Amino acid sequence: QVQLVESGGGSVQPGGSLRLSCAASGSISGISRMGWYRQAPGKQRELVARFTIGGTTNYADSVKGRFTVSRDNAKNTLTLQMSSLKPEDTAVYYCYADPPGRPIIWGQGTQVTVSS
């Protein structure tokens, strides 16, 4: 089974940028549905951005125009480029993969803190 490992989290000031990466231990070319969720303290996990079947992307309204999700099937990686970060973007970010006919796979999460 594919395993996912996130990296790139950290602390940044408001208005700054971060790039999160999610490295898969195996091929992701057959997994259309992949993306990112986040969970802030005391809040439910929420969808941030994702790829759907057909390669289209969806974004949470709160991150549209600021975040960009991308994937490189040759390198088995999923990336979340985040810019114009706000304090409310502070959360643990999780990447996931939803392979056909199999349980959803989650990474371990990476902390993003936006604070002055």
TORKOL-4160 file (C-alpha; in steps of 0.2 Angstrom, whole numbers, padded with zeros to 4 digits, m for minus):
116
<pt num="1" X="0000" Y="0000" Z="0000"/>
<pt num="2" X="0006" Y="0017" Z="m0004"/>
<pt num="3" X="0012" Y="0028" Z="0011"/>
<pt num="4" X="0011" Y="0047" Z="0011"/>
<pt num="5" X="0024" Y="0058" Z="0019"/>
<pt num="6" X="0021" Y="0077" Z="0020"/>
<pt num="7" X="0035" Y="0090" Z="0022"/>
<pt num="8" X="0037" Y="0109" Z="0021"/>
<pt num="9" X="0027" Y="0115" Z="0035"/>
<pt num="10" X="0034" Y="0128" Z="0047"/>
<pt num="11" X="0031" Y="0145" Z="0054"/>
<pt num="12" X="0029" Y="0160" Z="0043"/>
<pt num="13" X="0023" Y="0178" Z="0045"/>
<pt num="14" X="0006" Y="0184" Z="0038"/>
<pt num="15" X="0008" Y="0187" Z="0020"/>
<pt num="16" X="0021" Y="0174" Z="0018"/>
<pt num="17" X="0022" Y="0159" Z="0008"/>
<pt num="18" X="0025" Y="0140" Z="0011"/>
<pt num="19" X="0026" Y="0125" Z="m0001"/>
<pt num="20" X="0020" Y="0109" Z="0006"/>
<pt num="21" X="0025" Y="0092" Z="m0002"/>
<pt num="22" X="0018" Y="0075" Z="m0001"/>
<pt num="23" X="0029" Y="0061" Z="m0006"/>
<pt num="24" X="0021" Y="0044" Z="m0010"/>
<pt num="25" X="0030" Y="0028" Z="m0008"/>
<pt num="26" X="0023" Y="0021" Z="m0023"/>
<pt num="27" X="0015" Y="0026" Z="m0040"/>
<pt num="28" X="0001" Y="0039" Z="m0039"/>
<pt num="29" X="m0003" Y="0038" Z="m0058"/>
<pt num="30" X="m0018" Y="0027" Z="m0055"/>
<pt num="31" X="m0025" Y="0038" Z="m0041"/>
<pt num="32" X="m0036" Y="0052" Z="m0048"/>
<pt num="33" X="m0042" Y="0058" Z="m0031"/>
<pt num="34" X="m0029" Y="0066" Z="m0021"/>
<pt num="35" X="m0028" Y="0082" Z="m0011"/>
<pt num="36" X="m0025" Y="0091" Z="0005"/>
<pt num="37" X="m0035" Y="0093" Z="0021"/>
<pt num="38" X="m0031" Y="0104" Z="0037"/>
<pt num="39" X="m0036" Y="0104" Z="0055"/>
<pt num="40" X="m0035" Y="0118" Z="0066"/>
<pt num="41" X="m0035" Y="0116" Z="0085"/>
<pt num="42" X="m0053" Y="0113" Z="0091"/>
<pt num="43" X="m0060" Y="0112" Z="0073"/>
<pt num="44" X="m0065" Y="0099" Z="0062"/>
<pt num="45" X="m0054" Y="0093" Z="0048"/>
<pt num="46" X="m0058" Y="0103" Z="0032"/>
<pt num="47" X="m0054" Y="0101" Z="0014"/>
<pt num="48" X="m0042" Y="0113" Z="0007"/>
<pt num="49" X="m0038" Y="0108" Z="m0011"/>
<pt num="50" X="m0040" Y="0092" Z="m0021"/>
<pt num="51" X="m0039" Y="0084" Z="m0038"/>
<pt num="52" X="m0054" Y="0075" Z="m0044"/>
<pt num="53" X="m0057" Y="0062" Z="m0058"/>
<pt num="54" X="m0053" Y="0070" Z="m0074"/>
<pt num="55" X="m0039" Y="0080" Z="m0066"/>
<pt num="56" X="m0050" Y="0095" Z="m0061"/>
<pt num="57" X="m0046" Y="0104" Z="m0045"/>
<pt num="58" X="m0057" Y="0111" Z="m0031"/>
<pt num="59" X="m0052" Y="0123" Z="m0018"/>
<pt num="60" X="m0060" Y="0129" Z="m0002"/>
<pt num="61" X="m0067" Y="0146" Z="m0004"/>
<pt num="62" X="m0056" Y="0152" Z="0010"/>
<pt num="63" X="m0040" Y="0148" Z="0000"/>
<pt num="64" X="m0045" Y="0152" Z="m0018"/>
<pt num="65" X="m0033" Y="0163" Z="m0027"/>
<pt num="66" X="m0020" Y="0160" Z="m0013"/>
<pt num="67" X="m0016" Y="0141" Z="m0014"/>
<pt num="68" X="m0012" Y="0130" Z="m0029"/>
<pt num="69" X="m0012" Y="0111" Z="m0029"/>
<pt num="70" X="m0001" Y="0102" Z="m0041"/>
<pt num="71" X="0005" Y="0084" Z="m0044"/>
<pt num="72" X="0019" Y="0076" Z="m0053"/>
<pt num="73" X="0015" Y="0058" Z="m0057"/>
<pt num="74" X="0033" Y="0055" Z="m0063"/>
<pt num="75" X="0040" Y="0059" Z="m0046"/>
<pt num="76" X="0025" Y="0053" Z="m0036"/>
<pt num="77" X="0022" Y="0069" Z="m0027"/>
<pt num="78" X="0008" Y="0081" Z="m0023"/>
<pt num="79" X="0012" Y="0099" Z="m0019"/>
<pt num="80" X="0002" Y="0113" Z="m0011"/>
<pt num="81" X="0009" Y="0131" Z="m0014"/>
<pt num="82" X="0002" Y="0143" Z="m0001"/>
<pt num="83" X="0004" Y="0161" Z="m0003"/>
<pt num="84" X="m0003" Y="0177" Z="0006"/>
<pt num="85" X="m0005" Y="0166" Z="0021"/>
<pt num="86" X="m0016" Y="0172" Z="0035"/>
<pt num="87" X="m0016" Y="0167" Z="0054"/>
<pt num="88" X="m0032" Y="0158" Z="0051"/>
<pt num="89" X="m0022" Y="0146" Z="0039"/>
<pt num="90" X="m0014" Y="0139" Z="0055"/>
<pt num="91" X="m0017" Y="0121" Z="0056"/>
<pt num="92" X="m0010" Y="0104" Z="0053"/>
<pt num="93" X="m0010" Y="0100" Z="0035"/>
<pt num="94" X="m0013" Y="0082" Z="0029"/>
<pt num="95" X="m0012" Y="0075" Z="0011"/>
<pt num="96" X="m0023" Y="0061" Z="0006"/>
<pt num="97" X="m0025" Y="0048" Z="m0008"/>
<pt num="98" X="m0041" Y="0040" Z="m0012"/>
<pt num="99" X="m0037" Y="0025" Z="m0023"/>
<pt num="100" X="m0051" Y="0016" Z="m0032"/>
<pt num="101" X="m0059" Y="0002" Z="m0022"/>
<pt num="102" X="m0047" Y="0004" Z="m0007"/>
<pt num="103" X="m0047" Y="0014" Z="0009"/>
<pt num="104" X="m0042" Y="0032" Z="0009"/>
<pt num="105" X="m0023" Y="0034" Z="0013"/>
<pt num="106" X="m0018" Y="0049" Z="0025"/>
<pt num="107" X="m0001" Y="0056" Z="0028"/>
<pt num="108" X="0005" Y="0060" Z="0046"/>
<pt num="109" X="0002" Y="0079" Z="0044"/>
<pt num="110" X="0013" Y="0094" Z="0044"/>
<pt num="111" X="0011" Y="0109" Z="0055"/>
<pt num="112" X="0009" Y="0126" Z="0047"/>
<pt num="113" X="0009" Y="0141" Z="0059"/>
<pt num="114" X="0005" Y="0159" Z="0053"/>
<pt num="115" X="0009" Y="0172" Z="0066"/>
<pt num="116" X="0018" Y="0188" Z="0068"/>
